[in-house]
Amino acid sequence: MSRISVRGFAVASATAVTAVGSVVGVASGSVAQPNNDAEATAADTTLLADLPAGQQATVQTASLTQQADAVAIQADASAKKDAEQAARVAAAKTATAKKAAAEQAAKEAKERAQAKTEASRSASSFPVQSSYTVAQVQAMAKQMVASGQYQCFSDIVNTESSWNYQAVNASSGAYGLVQALPGSKMSSAGADWQTNPATQIKWGLNYMNSRYGSPCAAWQFHLANGWY
């Protein structure tokens, strides 16, 4: 072997490793600390040119391979960090949506319970009369229907019967304020269902709550379908 072949290969290899170490340090954000071996190696880097072509290729390939490994490690770490951040954001959004849905469901349940309680308490509290004006019927409804649901209830009744508690549909036979079909369904709320608007309001309110969840939900269905 020539005078510099062994020493040159060793020094060139050390130079390549030192260079790769510097690359890895920069990629990871650290600052490489100088050492005597690196300085001695740097001073003798020209010996790489004295190596046979095959040995030069071996040294260069090793250097490039280590550089590629360093870049791959950095990319993997960055991808993992991004994935963890995306997972945290998605989890936060899901939790917020679930909380909002739960709060809305609790609010609606409270309104339904309140509406049922008011209807049961108020239906029999009005004096029986031989006839009722529209204003009197509406006053009953305002006392029996929760304030937040009254407008929707009113919209349905106005559309169905124009607040006429004795309204009869000529073709179907539907009867009363909420046009129950058949009208006799309202007997579950009271035997005077044909003549007492309070009984009709009680039955209609219970029907809307049990079938749709609330008068406003019933009104939305009515708007979409033309019936409820």
VENFENFEN-V21157 format. One line per field, one symbol per residue. ss: DSSP state (h for helix, s for strand, l for the rest). phi: phi as a letter, one per 30 degrees, with the letter a starting at -180 (. if undefined). psi: psi as a letter, one per 30 degrees, with the letter a starting at -180 (. if undefined). A space follows every 50 residues. Layout:
ss: ???
phi: ???
psi: ???
This chain:
ss: llllhhhhhhhhhhhhhhhhhhhhhhhhlllllllhhhhhhhllhhhhhh llhhhhhhhhhhhhhhhhhhhhhhhhhhhhhhhhhhhhhhhhhhhhhhhh hhhhhhhhhhhhhhhhhhhhhhlllllllllllhhhhhhhhhhhllhhhh hhhhhhhhhhhllllllsllllllsllllsllhhhhhhllllllllhhhh hhhhhhhhhhhhllhhhhhhhhhhhlll
phi: .decddddddddddddddddedddddddjccdcdbddddddedcdddedd deeddedddddddddddddddddddddddddddddddddddddddddddd dddddddddddddddddddddcecccddbdabdedddddddddcceedcd ddddddddddbhicdcdbddcciebiechdbdddedddcldcedbcdddd dddddddddddcjaedddddddddbiab
psi: llegeeeeeeeeeeeeeeeeeeeeeeefglkkkkleeeeeeefgfffeff lleeeeeeeeeeeeeeeeeeeeeeeeeeeeeeeeeeeeeeeeeeeeeeee eeeeeeeeeeeeeeeeeeeeefegfkkklflkleeeeeeeefffkkeffe eeeeeeeeeefhgjfgkkjeefgkkaeghkjlffeffffkfgfffjfeee eeeeeeeeeeeffleeeeeeeeeffgl.
